[in-house]
Amino acid sequence: MLTALEKAGILVEALPYIKKLSGKTVVIKYGGNAMLNDELKEAVMTDVILMKYVGIKPVLVHGGGPEINGMLQRVGLQSTFVQGMRVTDQATMEIVEMVLAGKLNKEIVAMIQRFGGQAVGLSGRDGGLIKAKKRFELVKNEAGDRVPTDIGFVGDVVRIQPDLVRGLTEQGYIPVIAPIGAGDHGEAYNINADVVAGELAQALEADKLILLTDVEGILRDRHDLGSLISSLRIGDVEDLVEQGVISGGMIPKVHCCVQAIEGGVGSTHIIDGRIQHSLLLEVFTEKGIGTMVVK
């Protein structure tokens, strides 16, 4: 149990970070185990609310893969994947939108409200927030050539119109955004939540982009938790990819961070959402707990 003096020391350590970030926008991608475990859910929501009350403007972008999988199984729809991307036909897209923009989005809003915050739930189709286009995944054919392959209603971001989100933060609300975009004819596209968070951070000229994951950060040796890279310059990223230090699902996350930095975001962070109050530890302490990607 912390003594009163130790608690005071923690508050004093946080003070310069609170001062620096007051009035600034922080975009948080919320996903992984932090969305599945009740204690972690509560910790994330209270962290976000605390950030709001010390003057920061948090914006939450959420995923929902496990919930989508569960609902598809319940209605008897089978999912197939191409290079990790879910092939999304019309029926699947209806389920995806129902789960992301309906069930999960409103549950998150309700939790924030329950713990004392004010939140507004949005889909990327609301107010022209996210303009999207069909994504074609490059897949090797029998000749070994990488050819564009149609994977259905999976999209890439064309443009972010941030005025609605900016207006909500200025009025004291915490925007909660489902990663669905609208095509030229109003059709819905499912978009990777990391990508949406990164693009939104750029459009909002955010000070920070934080990706909550199910790993400690980037490890030089994946078997050694003591090898965490606490700060990574974007110029070193490709070397680490070639060395295999950054691999698998971490590659698109790091590239998302690099793109955000190059787009004007102050710093980006990949942190372990399985740790309670990881957001506060990363934002308000000197050491932090994850990997910060900087210019």
C-alpha positions in Angstrom: 0.0 0.0 0.0 1.4 3.4 -1.0 2.0 6.0 1.8 0.5 9.5 1.5 4.0 10.8 0.7 4.5 8.3 -2.1 1.1 9.2 -3.6 2.1 12.9 -3.4 5.3 12.0 -5.3 3.4 10.4 -8.1 1.2 13.5 -8.5 4.3 15.7 -8.5 5.9 13.5 -11.2 2.8 13.8 -13.3 2.6 17.6 -13.1 4.9 18.6 -15.9 3.2 16.1 -18.3 -0.2 17.4 -17.3 1.0 21.0 -18.0 2.5 20.0 -21.3 -0.5 18.2 -22.6 -3.3 20.5 -21.3 -5.4 21.6 -24.2 -3.7 19.0 -26.6 -5.5 16.2 -28.4 -4.6 12.6 -27.8 -6.0 9.9 -30.0 -6.2 6.4 -28.5 -6.8 3.2 -30.3 -8.7 0.8 -28.0 -8.7 -2.9 -28.7 -7.3 -6.3 -27.7 -7.7 -7.7 -24.2 -8.5 -4.3 -22.8 -11.9 -4.6 -24.5 -12.6 -8.1 -23.2 -11.6 -8.0 -19.5 -14.0 -6.1 -17.2 -11.2 -4.7 -14.9 -9.2 -3.5 -17.9 -12.3 -1.9 -19.5 -12.9 0.0 -16.3 -9.2 1.1 -16.0 -9.1 2.4 -19.6 -12.4 4.3 -19.2 -11.2 5.9 -15.9 -7.8 6.7 -17.5 -9.5 8.5 -20.4 -11.9 10.4 -18.1 -9.0 11.5 -15.9 -7.1 12.7 -19.0 -10.2 14.7 -19.9 -10.5 16.3 -16.5 -6.8 17.5 -16.4 -7.4 19.4 -19.7 -6.4 16.9 -22.3 -8.8 16.2 -25.3 -8.9 12.4 -25.6 -10.4 10.8 -28.7 -11.1 7.0 -28.7 -11.1 4.8 -31.8 -12.1 1.2 -31.1 -11.8 -2.2 -32.7 -13.9 -5.3 -32.1 -12.6 -8.3 -33.9 -13.5 -10.9 -31.2 -17.0 -9.6 -30.9 -17.5 -9.7 -34.6 -16.2 -13.3 -34.8 -18.7 -14.3 -32.0 -21.7 -12.6 -33.7 -20.8 -14.2 -37.1 -20.7 -17.6 -35.5 -24.0 -17.0 -33.8 -25.7 -16.2 -37.1 -23.9 -19.0 -39.0 -21.6 -17.0 -41.2 -18.1 -18.3 -41.8 -15.2 -15.9 -42.1 -12.3 -16.4 -44.5 -9.1 -14.3 -44.3 -6.6 -13.2 -47.0 -3.3 -12.2 -45.5 -4.9 -11.4 -42.2 -7.7 -9.4 -43.7 -11.3 -10.6 -43.3 -13.1 -11.2 -46.6 -16.2 -9.1 -46.1 -19.3 -9.7 -48.3 -22.5 -7.7 -47.9 -24.0 -10.0 -45.2 -20.8 -9.9 -43.2 -20.5 -6.2 -43.5 -24.0 -5.8 -42.0 -22.9 -7.8 -39.0 -19.6 -5.8 -38.7 -21.4 -2.5 -38.7 -24.0 -3.7 -36.3 -21.4 -4.9 -33.8 -18.9 -2.0 -34.2 -21.2 1.0 -34.7 -24.1 -0.4 -32.6 -23.3 -2.7 -29.8 -19.7 -2.0 -28.9 -19.7 1.8 -29.6 -22.7 2.4 -27.4 -21.3 0.1 -24.7 -18.2 2.2 -24.5 -20.1 5.4 -24.5 -22.3 4.1 -21.6 -19.2 3.0 -19.6 -17.7 6.5 -19.9 -20.9 8.1 -18.8 -21.2 5.6 -15.9 -17.8 6.6 -14.6 -18.4 10.3 -14.8 -17.4 11.3 -18.3 -19.4 12.7 -21.2 -19.1 10.8 -24.5 -20.6 10.8 -27.9 -20.5 7.7 -30.1 -19.8 8.0 -33.9 -19.4 5.9 -36.9 -17.1 7.1 -39.6 -20.2 7.4 -41.8 -21.6 10.1 -39.5 -21.1 13.6 -40.7 -18.9 12.6 -43.5 -16.2 11.8 -40.9 -14.4 9.1 -42.9 -14.4 8.9 -46.7 -13.3 5.4 -47.8 -12.5 3.4 -50.9 -12.4 -0.3 -51.6 -9.2 -2.0 -50.6 -7.5 -4.5 -52.9 -5.1 -6.8 -51.1 -2.0 -7.8 -53.0 -1.9 -11.6 -53.1 0.6 -13.9 -54.9 -0.8 -15.9 -57.8 0.4 -19.3 -59.1 3.2 -17.5 -61.0 4.4 -15.8 -57.9 3.2 -12.3 -58.9 1.4 -10.1 -56.4 -1.9 -9.2 -57.9 -4.8 -7.0 -56.5 -7.5 -9.2 -54.9 -11.0 -8.1 -54.1 -11.8 -8.8 -50.4 -15.2 -7.2 -50.3 -16.3 -4.3 -48.2 -12.8 -3.7 -46.6 -11.7 -0.1 -47.1 -8.8 2.3 -47.1 -9.1 5.9 -45.8 -9.4 8.5 -48.5 -10.0 11.5 -46.4 -10.8 12.4 -42.8 -13.2 15.4 -42.1 -12.3 16.2 -38.5 -14.6 19.2 -37.9 -17.3 17.1 -36.1 -14.8 15.4 -33.8 -13.0 18.7 -33.1 -16.3 20.4 -32.3 -17.2 17.6 -29.8 -13.8 17.9 -28.0 -14.1 21.6 -27.8 -17.5 21.2 -26.1 -16.1 18.9 -23.5 -17.2 15.5 -25.0 -15.0 12.4 -25.5 -15.7 11.2 -29.1 -15.8 7.4 -29.4 -15.4 6.3 -33.0 -16.2 3.0 -34.8 -13.7 2.4 -37.7 -16.3 2.3 -40.6 -16.0 4.6 -43.6 -18.4 5.6 -46.3 -17.7 5.0 -50.0 -18.7 7.2 -53.0 -22.3 5.9 -52.9 -22.7 5.8 -49.2 -21.8 2.1 -48.8 -20.1 1.1 -45.6 -16.5 -0.2 -45.5 -14.7 -1.8 -42.6 -11.3 -0.2 -42.0 -8.5 -1.3 -39.7 -8.8 0.6 -36.4 -5.1 1.3 -36.1 -5.2 3.0 -39.6 -8.3 5.0 -38.7 -6.6 6.2 -35.4 -3.4 7.2 -37.2 -5.2 9.1 -40.0 -7.5 10.8 -37.4 -4.5 11.8 -35.3 -3.0 13.5 -38.3 -6.2 15.3 -39.3 -6.7 16.5 -35.7 -3.1 17.6 -35.5 -2.9 15.5 -32.3 0.0 15.7 -29.9 0.0 11.9 -29.3 -1.3 8.7 -30.9 -1.5 5.7 -28.5 -2.1 2.2 -29.7 -3.3 -0.2 -27.0 -2.1 -3.8 -27.8 -1.6 -7.2 -26.3 2.2 -7.0 -26.2 4.6 -5.1 -24.0 5.8 -3.0 -26.9 8.7 -3.7 -29.3 11.3 -6.1 -27.9 14.8 -6.6 -29.3 14.5 -10.2 -28.1 10.9 -11.4 -28.0 11.9 -13.9 -25.3 13.4 -11.2 -23.0 11.0 -8.7 -21.5 14.0 -6.7 -20.4 14.9 -5.9 -24.0 12.0 -3.5 -24.5 12.8 -0.6 -26.9 11.4 2.3 -24.9 12.1 4.9 -27.6 12.4 4.2 -31.4 13.3 6.7 -34.1 11.4 6.3 -37.3 14.7 6.2 -39.2 15.6 2.9 -37.5 12.3 1.1 -38.3 13.2 -0.5 -41.6 16.4 -1.9 -40.2 14.6 -3.5 -37.4 12.0 -5.0 -39.8 14.8 -6.5 -41.9 16.4 -7.9 -38.7 13.1 -9.5 -37.8 12.9 -7.5 -34.5 9.7 -5.9 -35.8 7.6 -8.7 -37.4 4.1 -10.1 -37.9 1.3 -8.0 -36.8 3.6 -5.4 -35.2 4.8 -4.3 -38.7 1.5 -2.5 -39.7 1.3 -1.0 -36.2 4.8 0.5 -36.4 4.2 1.7 -40.0 1.0 3.4 -38.8 3.1 5.2 -36.1 5.7 6.2 -38.7 3.0 7.6 -41.1 1.4 9.5 -38.2 4.7 11.1 -37.2 5.5 12.1 -40.8 2.0 13.5 -40.9 2.7 15.9 -38.0 1.7 13.9 -34.9 4.0 14.8 -32.0 4.8 11.3 -30.8 3.2 7.8 -31.1 3.1 5.0 -28.5 2.6 1.3 -28.6 1.7 0.1 -25.1 0.4 -3.0 -23.3 -3.3 -2.7 -22.8 -3.2 -5.8 -20.5 -1.7 -3.6 -17.7 -4.2 -1.7 -15.6 -3.9 2.1 -16.1 -1.3 1.7 -18.8 -2.5 4.9 -20.4 -1.7 6.9 -17.3 1.7 5.2 -16.8 2.7 6.0 -20.4 1.4 9.6 -20.5 2.1 10.9 -17.0 5.3 9.1 -15.9 8.9 9.7 -16.9 9.7 6.1 -17.7 6.5 5.0 -19.4 5.8 1.3 -20.1 5.8 0.8 -23.8 7.6 1.8 -27.0 7.4 5.5 -28.1 8.1 6.1 -31.8 9.5 9.5 -32.4 11.0 11.5 -35.3 
